Amino acid sequence: MTFLRSLAAAALIGTSALTGFSPAVAQETVYAAGDTTTGTYMDYMKTVYARAGNPEITQIPLTSFDKDFQLNALAAESWSQSEDGLTWTFKLRPGLVWSDGTPLKASDYIFALQHAATTGYDFAWYWGYAGGIKNWGPVTEGKADVATLGISAPDDLTIVVNTETPKPYLPGVVSLWYPVPKHVFDKLGDDWSTNVDTLVASGPFMVKEWEKSNNSMVLVKNPTYTGPWQPTVDELVIDPSLGAPEVGLPAFMAGEADFAYLNAGQIPFVEKQFPGQITKNAVFAVSYISFDLESAPFDNVNVRKALAAAINRDELTATVLKDLAIPGKSLLPPGYPGYNEAITSQAVFDPAKAKALLAEAGYPDGKGFPEVEIWYRDQGGYNGAITLPMLQYLQAQFKDILGITMNIKILPMKDWMDGLTGRKNNLFLAPYEYDYIDPSNFYGIFYNGGRHSHHVPAYDELVAKADSSPNWEDRAALYQQAEQVLIDNASMIPVVHPITNAVVSKDLVGEGAGPNKLGFTPLRQLALYFYTHVDKQ
């Protein structure tokens, strides 16, 4: 790609020199990193954790969050809730069309969720828990017909959602509800989202080129898109191989990327080389250790508690992850609704307690403890910068303090997710970033199984009550009690909340390239907002 860009530039200069004229309009292209080099389907409603590319910017959701985390109407121009709280009605904007000119209909959204509910969707928990859609569980389990699902389209511009319990935050949940082009799907099935020629778009961008070997893509403006957040840049070149900081920064310095995420070792150099060009973002995310609670040795609560007490989060984030993360002492990150210091105060580094707990579990000084292996997923962005050094630090701490050996295994995202949901290992480092702004988002990870086969009745009962309560104070108190159950059971161990650092080209301008009201710059963590609100100068 470097050679082609240089060749094109040379040709342009040569032509200008010969003719004496310069092009009237220069095409503006943003060069960016992607998330993963693997994935087959560019369809968020087919797979979330193993998706290819960025379907979030080629399809239009009903709503979406801007850089200040304010909810915006996108495909849906308005919505309303019934008096009993169990029915939501969303009205679509008139005039929206697919990139092949076919009208975008409410039925395309209905079909997307119906198909997801009947094909083993890897994000199914979200619509059952966060969405609370009526009959979602029975339908996904094959116990009820998909026609009984609590979603319908009485006309082309109306979507009706019926929920099992009141969901006051549902407009934020549907920020991840994308349409599927039924008129194309009926001809090709899921393969519609695997080829450039059949990838019709409903959002602001469409795919022009797709290199399958690493899922790098060239996207251009969708000329038929009439919705909000019209893009100003002409073209996006998104290369997932640039997500790792050690690859992204050299590309940035060579002019092959307009921004690059940084690891700890790169920050001092970049501060000197590119003063004033580093942006920070306090991500609403957490990296935590999860277990198979029914698999030895982690079926013993004292083993899990021993690991928790052996983690020095303050040292970790002050040294190995300096400028990249802050201590993770709760499932919720600081500043997120429901964050509670009564919870965070319990996450204390206590080596003596850790040793005592492991001895009580039957493994004094680690004797007799089996070698274990922690699995984590390969990806770029902020996770690419923090994951391996964090695990190496934990590996050393567990060995020094507890006398146990923890090996580390990296997997492609799809294999990691299959391993997690299929219980193919008993120890994982799991990252999670918010999907919508409500504590139910994070607590849903462990509710009634979640993505961890986590079944603790006391926890499920408290979360269910909090989830449907109309009163915020009551909800916050119930969520605090629920997290206390997680702590007492050592169901998971929060380790860090990431902070991203990126160096951004001075040529990248626009609202998407600047800080929000809190002084943070989310960049592509809010992909749809970012790519439609940046420009090149």
Backbone torsions as a table, in degrees:
resi	resn	phi	psi	omega
1	MET	NA	-36.0	177.4
2	THR	-59.7	-46.9	-178.4
3	PHE	-60.8	-44.2	-177.9
4	LEU	-64.3	-39.9	179.3
5	ARG	-65.3	-41.2	180.0
6	SER	-65.9	-41.5	179.4
7	LEU	-62.9	-42.9	179.5
8	ALA	-63.7	-39.4	179.7
9	ALA	-65.6	-41.5	179.9
10	ALA	-63.3	-43.1	179.4
11	ALA	-61.7	-39.7	-179.2
12	LEU	-65.6	-42.6	179.4
13	ILE	-64.3	-42.8	-179.7
14	GLY	-62.1	-43.2	179.6
15	THR	-63.2	-42.8	-179.1
16	SER	-63.9	-39.3	-178.3
17	ALA	-66.7	-37.7	-178.3
18	LEU	-73.1	-38.2	-173.7
19	THR	-95.0	-23.2	-176.8
20	GLY	82.3	4.4	-179.7
21	PHE	-114.9	150.4	173.8
22	SER	-109.3	152.5	178.5
23	PRO	-58.0	140.8	-179.6
24	ALA	-71.1	-37.0	-178.3
25	VAL	-132.6	124.6	177.5
26	ALA	-96.3	135.3	178.8
27	GLN	-74.2	130.9	-179.1
28	GLU	-95.5	124.2	-177.4
29	THR	-124.6	132.9	173.5
30	VAL	-103.3	130.0	178.7
31	TYR	-105.6	123.4	-171.8
32	ALA	-141.3	165.0	175.7
33	ALA	-87.7	156.8	174.2
34	GLY	-112.2	-170.9	-175.1
35	ASP	-94.0	-48.8	-173.6
36	THR	-144.6	145.9	179.9
37	THR	-86.2	-6.4	179.7
38	THR	-105.1	173.6	-180.0
39	GLY	116.3	141.1	-176.5
40	THR	-111.0	-40.7	-173.2
41	TYR	-102.1	125.2	176.2
42	MET	-93.8	65.6	-176.7
43	ASP	-148.4	109.2	-178.4
44	TYR	-62.6	-25.3	-178.5
45	MET	-88.4	-4.4	172.7
46	LYS	-92.9	-47.0	178.4
47	THR	-156.4	136.0	176.7
48	VAL	-93.1	-49.8	-171.3
49	TYR	-80.2	-14.1	179.2
50	ALA	-126.8	27.4	-177.8
51	ARG	-76.1	155.1	176.0
52	ALA	-97.2	141.1	173.8
53	GLY	64.6	-149.5	-177.1
54	ASN	-126.3	74.1	177.5
55	PRO	-62.9	-15.0	177.8
56	GLU	-63.6	-18.9	-178.9
57	ILE	-109.9	-5.8	176.4
58	THR	-101.7	-13.8	176.8
59	GLN	-122.0	152.1	-175.5
60	ILE	-102.9	119.2	176.3
61	PRO	-78.5	170.6	178.4
62	LEU	-66.4	-38.8	179.4
63	THR	-140.8	171.8	174.9
64	SER	-162.7	160.2	-179.1
65	PHE	-98.2	140.4	174.4
66	ASP	-91.2	-173.7	-172.9
67	LYS	-69.7	-15.9	174.6
68	ASP	-95.3	10.5	179.1
69	PHE	61.8	30.9	172.4
70	GLN	-92.3	138.6	-178.0
71	LEU	-79.1	133.2	-179.4
72	ASN	-119.6	144.7	174.8
73	ALA	-78.3	127.5	177.1
74	LEU	-117.0	-96.6	178.0
75	ALA	-64.2	-36.5	175.3
76	ALA	-86.2	126.1	179.3
77	GLU	-91.5	-16.3	178.0
78	SER	-161.1	163.5	177.2
79	TRP	-155.5	159.0	-179.7
80	SER	-149.8	155.4	-178.5
81	GLN	-117.7	140.8	179.3
82	SER	-70.3	164.0	-177.6
83	GLU	-61.7	-34.5	179.7
84	ASP	-83.2	-1.6	175.8
85	GLY	78.2	3.5	-172.5
86	LEU	-100.8	-5.0	-178.6
87	THR	-133.9	128.8	175.0
88	TRP	-115.4	140.2	177.1
89	THR	-121.9	122.6	179.8
90	PHE	-111.3	130.4	178.3
91	LYS	-104.3	123.1	179.5
92	LEU	-79.7	154.7	175.5
93	ARG	-70.3	134.8	174.3
94	PRO	-68.3	150.7	171.5
95	GLY	89.1	-1.3	177.6
96	LEU	-73.4	138.7	-178.4
97	VAL	-137.9	160.0	170.9
98	TRP	-76.9	164.8	-176.9
99	SER	-67.9	-12.9	174.4
100	ASP	-93.3	7.5	176.7
101	GLY	92.4	-7.8	179.1
102	THR	-72.4	133.8	179.7
103	PRO	-58.9	138.0	173.3
104	LEU	-80.9	125.1	-174.9
105	LYS	-119.1	159.4	175.3
106	ALA	-57.7	-32.6	-179.1
107	SER	-64.5	-23.8	176.5
108	ASP	-68.6	-33.6	176.0
109	TYR	-74.2	-41.0	178.9
110	ILE	-62.0	-46.4	179.6
111	PHE	-61.0	-39.0	-179.3
112	ALA	-56.7	-46.7	-179.0
113	LEU	-76.6	-34.5	177.4
114	GLN	-63.5	-42.7	179.1
115	HIS	-65.2	-42.2	179.2
116	ALA	-61.1	-40.8	-175.8
117	ALA	-68.6	-19.0	-174.3
118	THR	-114.5	9.2	-175.8
119	THR	-131.1	22.9	176.5
120	GLY	71.1	38.1	-179.5
121	TYR	-54.1	131.8	-177.3
122	ASP	-78.0	-1.0	176.8
123	PHE	-117.3	22.0	-174.5
124	ALA	-61.5	-35.2	-178.4
125	TRP	-56.6	-33.9	-176.3
126	TYR	-61.2	-43.6	-176.5
127	TRP	-80.0	-23.4	175.2
128	GLY	-79.5	-41.4	-177.8
129	TYR	-89.7	-61.2	-177.1
130	ALA	-67.3	-46.1	-180.0
131	GLY	-76.5	-32.8	179.9
132	GLY	60.7	29.5	-175.1
133	ILE	-63.5	133.8	-178.2
134	LYS	-58.0	130.9	177.7
135	ASN	68.8	13.6	179.3
136	TRP	-59.9	-47.0	-179.4
137	GLY	-59.1	-56.2	179.2
138	PRO	-57.1	-37.6	-179.4
139	VAL	-69.7	-46.4	-178.9
140	THR	-66.8	-26.0	178.3
141	GLU	-87.1	-0.7	178.8
142	GLY	77.5	16.4	-177.9
143	LYS	-96.8	-7.5	179.6
144	ALA	-144.0	152.0	179.7
145	ASP	-70.3	145.2	-177.9
146	VAL	-61.4	-22.9	179.1
147	ALA	-65.5	-18.1	-179.8
148	THR	-87.5	-3.4	179.2
149	LEU	-60.9	142.3	-173.2
150	GLY	-77.7	46.1	176.0
151	ILE	-137.0	144.4	-179.8
152	SER	-156.1	162.6	178.0
153	ALA	-129.2	90.6	-179.4
154	PRO	-63.7	-23.5	172.8
155	ASP	-153.2	-180.0	-172.6
156	ASP	-67.2	-18.4	-176.3
157	LEU	-117.0	14.3	-176.5
158	THR	-131.4	130.3	174.1
159	ILE	-118.8	129.2	177.9
160	VAL	-115.4	129.8	179.4
161	VAL	-120.2	124.2	175.0
162	ASN	-106.0	129.7	-177.1
163	THR	-113.1	157.2	-179.8
164	GLU	-69.6	-37.7	178.8
165	THR	-135.1	163.1	177.9
166	PRO	-58.3	134.4	178.7
167	LYS	-125.0	84.3	-175.7
168	PRO	-63.2	-18.6	-176.7
169	TYR	-104.6	15.2	-175.7
170	LEU	-58.2	-36.3	177.7
171	PRO	-56.8	-30.0	174.6
172	GLY	-76.6	-34.1	179.0
173	VAL	-61.9	-40.5	-175.8
174	VAL	-75.8	6.3	171.2
175	SER	-66.3	-12.4	177.4
176	LEU	-112.5	22.6	176.6
177	TRP	-103.8	107.0	-178.6
178	TYR	-108.6	152.6	178.4
179	PRO	-82.2	158.3	170.8
180	VAL	-121.7	131.6	-176.4
181	PRO	-72.9	93.9	-175.2
182	LYS	-60.3	-33.3	-179.1
183	HIS	-65.8	-25.5	175.4
184	VAL	-90.1	-41.1	179.7
185	PHE	-58.5	-38.7	-179.0
186	ASP	-59.7	-24.1	-179.6
187	LYS	-93.7	-35.4	-169.7
188	LEU	-118.4	-12.1	-174.4
189	GLY	68.5	-152.9	-177.9
190	ASP	-63.1	-19.0	-179.5
191	ASP	-66.3	-9.8	177.7
192	TRP	-56.3	-29.3	-174.1
193	SER	-99.5	18.4	-178.2
194	THR	-111.4	-4.7	-176.6
195	ASN	-136.0	142.3	-178.9
196	VAL	-57.1	-41.3	-174.4
197	ASP	-67.0	-23.2	-177.2
198	THR	-110.8	-1.0	-177.6
199	LEU	-81.1	75.0	176.4
200	VAL	-68.9	145.4	-175.0
201	ALA	-117.1	147.2	173.8
202	SER	-112.6	-10.6	-176.3
203	GLY	-99.8	-166.0	-172.1
204	PRO	-73.5	-18.8	-180.0
205	PHE	-125.2	159.1	175.2
206	MET	-137.2	154.4	-175.9
207	VAL	-81.9	129.3	177.3
208	LYS	-102.0	-40.8	179.8
209	GLU	-139.1	147.3	-178.4
210	TRP	-143.1	110.9	175.1
211	GLU	-90.1	106.4	-171.2
212	LYS	-68.8	-23.3	-175.7
213	SER	-63.6	-31.4	178.4
214	ASN	-138.4	11.2	178.3
215	ASN	61.2	27.0	171.0
216	SER	-75.7	145.3	-173.9
217	MET	-140.1	152.1	168.8
218	VAL	-113.0	124.0	178.8
219	LEU	-118.4	147.8	179.4
220	VAL	-129.0	166.2	176.9
221	LYS	-56.3	139.1	173.9
222	ASN	-84.5	110.5	-174.3
223	PRO	-67.8	-15.9	-178.9
224	THR	-95.6	-2.0	-175.0
225	TYR	-76.8	125.3	-177.5
226	THR	-119.3	5.0	-175.8
227	GLY	-80.3	-174.5	177.8
228	PRO	-66.7	169.8	177.7
229	TRP	58.4	57.9	175.7
230	GLN	-69.6	132.0	-179.8
231	PRO	-72.5	149.9	177.2
232	THR	-106.3	-26.1	178.4
233	VAL	-81.9	145.7	-175.3
234	ASP	-78.5	-35.3	-169.2
235	GLU	-147.9	144.8	174.4
236	LEU	-120.3	133.6	171.6
237	VAL	-115.3	109.8	-174.3
238	ILE	-113.4	117.8	-175.9
239	ASP	-120.4	108.0	-178.0
240	PRO	-60.9	-26.0	-179.2
241	SER	-66.1	-14.8	179.6
242	LEU	-87.1	-0.3	-176.8
243	GLY	-68.7	-35.0	178.6
244	ALA	-70.1	130.4	-176.6
245	PRO	-55.4	-36.0	-177.7
246	GLU	-69.9	-16.6	174.6
247	VAL	-99.8	-40.1	-175.6
248	GLY	-65.6	-42.6	-177.3
249	LEU	-65.8	-46.8	175.1
250	PRO	-57.6	-36.3	178.1
251	ALA	-65.8	-40.7	177.4
252	PHE	-61.3	-45.1	-178.0
253	MET	-66.8	-26.4	178.6
254	ALA	-89.0	1.6	-179.5
255	GLY	80.8	15.4	-178.0
256	GLU	-99.1	3.1	176.4
257	ALA	-149.7	141.3	-179.2
258	ASP	-87.3	-13.2	171.4
259	PHE	-156.9	157.8	179.9
260	ALA	-147.1	137.5	175.0
261	TYR	-77.9	148.3	-171.7
262	LEU	-117.5	146.1	169.0
263	ASN	-95.9	176.5	-172.5
264	ALA	-61.3	-39.2	-177.0
265	GLY	-69.9	-22.5	-177.1
266	GLN	-84.9	-23.5	-171.5
267	ILE	-60.5	-48.6	179.9
268	PRO	-58.9	-39.9	179.1
269	PHE	-63.7	-46.5	-177.1
270	VAL	-66.8	-35.4	178.2
271	GLU	-59.9	-35.2	179.1
272	LYS	-81.3	-40.3	-174.6
273	GLN	-77.5	-35.0	-177.4
274	PHE	-131.2	66.9	-176.2
275	PRO	-59.9	134.7	177.3
276	GLY	79.7	6.1	-176.2
277	GLN	-108.5	4.9	178.0
278	ILE	-91.0	128.9	174.8
279	THR	-111.2	152.9	179.4
280	LYS	-123.9	151.4	176.8
281	ASN	-143.4	122.7	174.6
282	ALA	-83.6	98.4	-173.5
283	VAL	-73.9	136.4	171.3
284	PHE	-77.2	79.1	-174.9
285	ALA	-152.0	166.2	178.2
286	VAL	-146.1	144.2	168.7
287	SER	-110.8	125.7	-174.0
288	TYR	-139.1	157.7	175.4
289	ILE	-92.1	130.9	177.9
290	SER	-122.2	155.8	-175.0
291	PHE	-127.7	158.9	160.5
292	ASP	-88.7	105.9	-172.2
293	LEU	-68.0	-9.4	-178.8
294	GLU	-107.7	5.1	-176.6
295	SER	-112.8	126.4	177.8
296	ALA	-64.6	144.3	4.3
297	PRO	-89.5	4.3	-173.2
298	PHE	-86.0	4.5	171.3
299	ASP	-79.0	-4.4	177.4
300	ASN	-98.9	116.5	-175.1
301	VAL	-61.0	-30.8	-179.7
302	ASN	-70.5	-28.2	173.9
303	VAL	-65.1	-45.8	-179.4
304	ARG	-64.6	-40.7	178.9
305	LYS	-68.2	-32.0	178.1
306	ALA	-64.4	-43.1	177.4
307	LEU	-61.7	-41.9	-178.7
308	ALA	-61.9	-41.8	-177.8
309	ALA	-74.7	-15.1	-177.4
310	ALA	-92.4	5.3	-177.5
311	ILE	-101.4	119.0	177.3
312	ASN	-96.1	85.6	-175.6
313	ARG	-64.0	-36.5	-178.3
314	ASP	-65.1	-43.1	178.1
315	GLU	-67.2	-41.9	179.9
316	LEU	-56.1	-47.2	-175.4
317	THR	-83.5	-12.1	177.2
318	ALA	-93.1	-12.9	-177.0
319	THR	-123.1	-83.4	-174.4
320	VAL	-58.7	-39.8	-177.3
321	LEU	-111.3	28.8	179.4
322	LYS	-56.1	130.0	-179.5
323	ASP	72.6	-0.3	-177.5
324	LEU	-112.4	-17.2	-177.7
325	ALA	-162.4	161.7	172.2
326	ILE	-120.2	160.0	-177.2
327	PRO	-56.6	135.0	177.8
328	GLY	-99.3	98.0	-176.3
329	LYS	-110.9	7.8	177.5
330	SER	-153.5	158.7	174.2
331	LEU	-63.4	-32.7	-179.5
332	LEU	-89.3	137.9	176.9
333	PRO	-79.9	156.6	177.7
334	PRO	-56.6	139.5	179.2
335	GLY	88.8	-12.4	-180.0
336	TYR	-83.0	142.4	179.9
337	PRO	-54.4	128.6	179.4
338	GLY	97.8	-7.8	178.1
339	TYR	-58.0	133.4	-169.6
340	ASN	-138.2	123.2	-178.1
341	GLU	-72.2	-20.4	175.1
342	ALA	-65.0	-28.7	176.4
343	ILE	-79.2	-48.1	-174.8
344	THR	-66.0	-27.2	-178.2
345	SER	-66.4	-14.7	-177.7
346	GLN	-88.1	-11.6	-179.3
347	ALA	-86.1	86.6	-172.9
348	VAL	-116.8	134.4	174.0
349	PHE	-76.0	118.5	-175.5
350	ASP	-145.5	87.5	-176.6
351	PRO	-58.9	-39.8	-179.4
352	ALA	-63.5	-42.3	178.0
353	LYS	-65.0	-39.6	179.6
354	ALA	-61.0	-44.8	178.8
355	LYS	-62.3	-43.3	-178.5
356	ALA	-64.7	-40.1	179.7
357	LEU	-65.6	-40.2	179.6
358	LEU	-67.7	-37.7	176.7
359	ALA	-64.5	-40.9	178.9
360	GLU	-63.6	-29.4	178.0
361	ALA	-77.7	-7.8	178.0
362	GLY	104.0	14.1	-177.6
363	TYR	-130.7	66.4	-179.4
364	PRO	-60.4	127.3	-178.6
365	ASP	54.8	25.5	177.7
366	GLY	82.3	2.5	-178.2
367	LYS	-66.2	129.8	180.0
368	GLY	82.5	-4.5	179.8
369	PHE	-76.8	128.7	-177.2
370	PRO	-71.4	153.2	171.6
371	GLU	-64.1	135.6	179.6
372	VAL	-121.7	163.5	-178.3
373	GLU	-131.2	126.2	178.0
374	ILE	-99.6	131.8	-178.5
375	TRP	-101.0	137.9	172.2
376	TYR	-138.5	163.5	-172.0
377	ARG	-102.9	145.2	179.9
378	ASP	-82.2	120.3	175.3
379	GLN	-161.5	165.4	-178.2
380	GLY	-92.2	-151.7	178.6
381	GLY	65.2	-153.2	-176.8
382	TYR	-66.3	-31.7	177.4
383	ASN	-65.6	-36.3	177.6
384	GLY	-63.2	-28.1	-177.9
385	ALA	-82.2	-28.6	-171.1
386	ILE	-109.7	-23.3	-165.5
387	THR	-66.6	-56.0	-175.8
388	LEU	-63.2	-48.1	177.9
389	PRO	-61.8	-34.0	176.8
390	MET	-63.5	-45.6	-179.0
391	LEU	-66.7	-37.5	177.9
392	GLN	-65.7	-36.2	175.4
393	TYR	-64.9	-47.0	179.7
394	LEU	-64.0	-38.5	177.9
395	GLN	-57.4	-45.2	-179.8
396	ALA	-68.5	-41.4	180.0
397	GLN	-63.3	-45.5	-179.2
398	PHE	-63.7	-34.4	178.0
399	LYS	-70.8	-46.9	-176.1
400	ASP	-68.8	-41.3	-173.3
401	ILE	-88.7	-42.8	-172.8
402	LEU	-105.7	-15.8	-179.6
403	GLY	75.6	23.7	-178.9
404	ILE	-111.3	153.0	-179.4
405	THR	-105.1	120.9	176.4
406	MET	-118.0	111.4	175.7
407	ASN	-83.7	162.8	-174.5
408	ILE	-122.2	133.3	178.7
409	LYS	-131.8	127.9	178.0
410	ILE	-100.9	138.1	-178.0
411	LEU	-132.5	152.3	168.6
412	PRO	-58.4	153.7	-173.5
413	MET	-55.3	-43.2	-177.8
414	LYS	-63.3	-45.2	-179.4
415	ASP	-65.5	-37.3	177.5
416	TRP	-63.1	-45.5	-178.5
417	MET	-67.0	-38.7	176.1
418	ASP	-61.9	-39.7	178.9
419	GLY	-65.8	-38.0	-179.8
420	LEU	-69.3	-52.7	-177.0
421	THR	-73.2	-28.5	179.9
422	GLY	-91.0	1.8	177.2
423	ARG	56.0	48.0	-179.5
424	LYS	-88.5	-6.5	175.4
425	ASN	-146.7	167.3	-177.2
426	ASN	-113.5	7.1	-178.1
427	LEU	-147.9	125.5	-177.3
428	PHE	-137.3	147.8	162.3
429	LEU	-98.6	119.3	-172.9
430	ALA	-118.2	124.9	171.9
431	PRO	-92.5	148.4	173.7
432	TYR	-147.5	128.0	175.9
433	GLU	-114.2	143.4	-175.9
434	TYR	-54.5	150.5	173.0
435	ASP	-108.5	-31.6	176.7
436	TYR	-150.4	159.8	-171.0
437	ILE	-87.5	88.0	175.0
438	ASP	-170.3	141.0	-178.3
439	PRO	-59.6	-24.5	178.0
440	SER	-58.1	-26.3	179.9
441	ASN	-59.3	-50.3	-178.4
442	PHE	-74.6	-41.4	-177.4
443	TYR	-70.6	-20.3	177.1
444	GLY	-67.6	-17.8	179.6
445	ILE	-58.1	-34.0	-174.5
446	PHE	-111.6	1.5	-176.3
447	TYR	-75.3	125.8	173.2
448	ASN	49.6	44.5	-178.7
449	GLY	104.9	-54.3	-179.1
450	GLY	54.5	-139.2	177.0
451	ARG	-100.5	10.7	-175.7
452	HIS	-123.8	11.2	-174.9
453	SER	50.0	45.8	-177.6
454	HIS	-98.9	113.5	-177.6
455	HIS	-126.5	95.0	177.1
456	VAL	-125.4	104.7	-173.0
457	PRO	-53.2	-41.0	-178.7
458	ALA	-62.4	-40.0	178.0
459	TYR	-65.9	-47.9	-177.8
460	ASP	-60.2	-39.4	-178.7
461	GLU	-65.8	-43.3	-179.2
462	LEU	-67.1	-42.4	-179.3
463	VAL	-66.5	-39.3	179.0
464	ALA	-62.1	-41.8	178.3
465	LYS	-64.8	-44.6	-179.3
466	ALA	-65.0	-37.9	-175.3
467	ASP	-62.3	-36.1	-174.6
468	SER	-102.0	-4.2	-178.5
469	SER	-70.4	135.0	179.7
470	PRO	-80.9	-10.6	-175.5
471	ASN	-101.5	123.8	-175.9
472	TRP	-63.5	-43.0	-178.5
473	GLU	-61.1	-40.6	178.0
474	ASP	-65.4	-41.5	-179.7
475	ARG	-62.7	-46.2	-178.0
476	ALA	-60.8	-41.5	179.7
477	ALA	-65.2	-40.7	-179.8
478	LEU	-68.1	-39.2	177.4
479	TYR	-65.3	-36.7	176.7
480	GLN	-61.8	-43.4	177.6
481	GLN	-63.3	-38.4	-179.9
482	ALA	-64.8	-42.5	179.2
483	GLU	-67.8	-30.2	176.3
484	GLN	-62.6	-35.9	175.8
485	VAL	-62.1	-43.3	177.4
486	LEU	-59.8	-41.6	-178.9
487	ILE	-66.9	-47.6	-177.8
488	ASP	-63.1	-31.2	179.9
489	ASN	-92.1	-6.7	-174.2
490	ALA	47.9	45.4	-178.9
491	SER	-64.5	-30.4	177.8
492	MET	-154.5	165.3	178.8
493	ILE	-126.9	106.6	173.6
494	PRO	-67.0	137.3	-177.0
495	VAL	-113.4	-56.0	-179.5
496	VAL	-144.9	159.5	166.8
497	HIS	-111.8	119.7	-173.6
498	PRO	-72.6	150.6	169.1
499	ILE	-122.5	129.6	179.3
500	THR	-95.0	144.4	172.5
501	ASN	-123.9	131.4	179.0
502	ALA	-138.8	144.9	171.6
503	VAL	-98.3	131.1	-172.6
504	VAL	-120.7	134.4	178.8
505	SER	-61.7	143.8	175.8
506	LYS	-66.8	-18.3	179.5
507	ASP	-79.5	-13.5	180.0
508	LEU	-88.5	116.6	-174.8
509	VAL	-129.2	177.0	179.3
510	GLY	107.5	168.7	-177.6
511	GLU	-59.4	-35.1	-178.4
512	GLY	-68.2	-23.2	-178.6
513	ALA	-91.0	-7.3	-177.1
514	GLY	-104.3	169.4	-177.5
515	PRO	-73.5	158.0	174.2
516	ASN	-88.2	-170.2	-175.2
517	LYS	-65.4	-21.6	178.8
518	LEU	-92.3	-0.6	179.4
519	GLY	89.9	7.4	-179.3
520	PHE	-104.8	153.0	-178.5
521	THR	-121.7	101.4	-175.5
522	PRO	-66.9	-25.1	-176.0
523	LEU	49.8	-133.3	-171.5
524	ARG	-77.7	1.9	172.5
525	GLN	-64.1	-24.0	170.6
526	LEU	-114.4	72.7	-166.4
527	ALA	-56.6	-47.5	-175.6
528	LEU	-63.9	-43.5	178.4
529	TYR	-66.7	-47.0	-175.5
530	PHE	-59.3	-54.6	-173.6
531	TYR	-70.1	-18.1	176.2
532	THR	-95.5	-1.1	-178.2
533	HIS	-128.4	26.0	173.6
534	VAL	-122.3	158.4	179.1
535	ASP	-146.9	169.5	176.6
536	LYS	-117.0	140.4	177.2
537	GLN	-114.4	NA	NA
